[in-house]
Amino acid sequence: MVINRNILFLLVGALVVVVGVLSYNLYQAKKQPDGLQINVGPNGLKIQGK
């Protein structure tokens, strides 16, 4: 029984780590980069400093 309980704790811990890593990667992908942003659109060229 103790081995099964340890495996359960290990699996729950691994799932927490996986969810944390995936959440951090999603946050980094959505975050806008620092620096200059250059947009070319129908209104012409637009340069914004971040």
N, C-alpha and C positions, 0 to 999 in steps of 0.2 A: 504493500500500500504506500509506503514511504517513497519508493522509486516512482510510482505513478504520480504522486503529489509533486515531486521535484520536477518531473517532466512537464507537468501542467504549468508550474511556475516558470519554467524555462520558456515554454511556448508563449505564455502571456507576456513575459518580458521581451521576447523577440518581436512579438507583434507590436508592442509599444514602441520599440526602437524603429521598426519599419515605418510605422505611421508617422513618427517624428521626422525621419529622414525624408519621406515623401512630402510632408507638409513644408519642410524647409526648402526643398527643391521647387515646389510650387510657388512659394513666397518669392524666391529669387527670380523665377521666371516672370512673375507679374510685376516686380519692382522696376521702376523706370531707372535707366542708367544716369549717372551723374555726367555733367559736361554739356556740350552743345547738342541741340536737336535741330536738324535742318529738314524742313518740309517743303515739298514742291507740289502745289495744287492748282486749282482753277484760279485762285486769287494771286498767284505768283509765288515767289520764293519767300519763305518765312524762317528766320533763324532765332532760336530762343536759347538763352543761357539758363542752366539749371543751378 
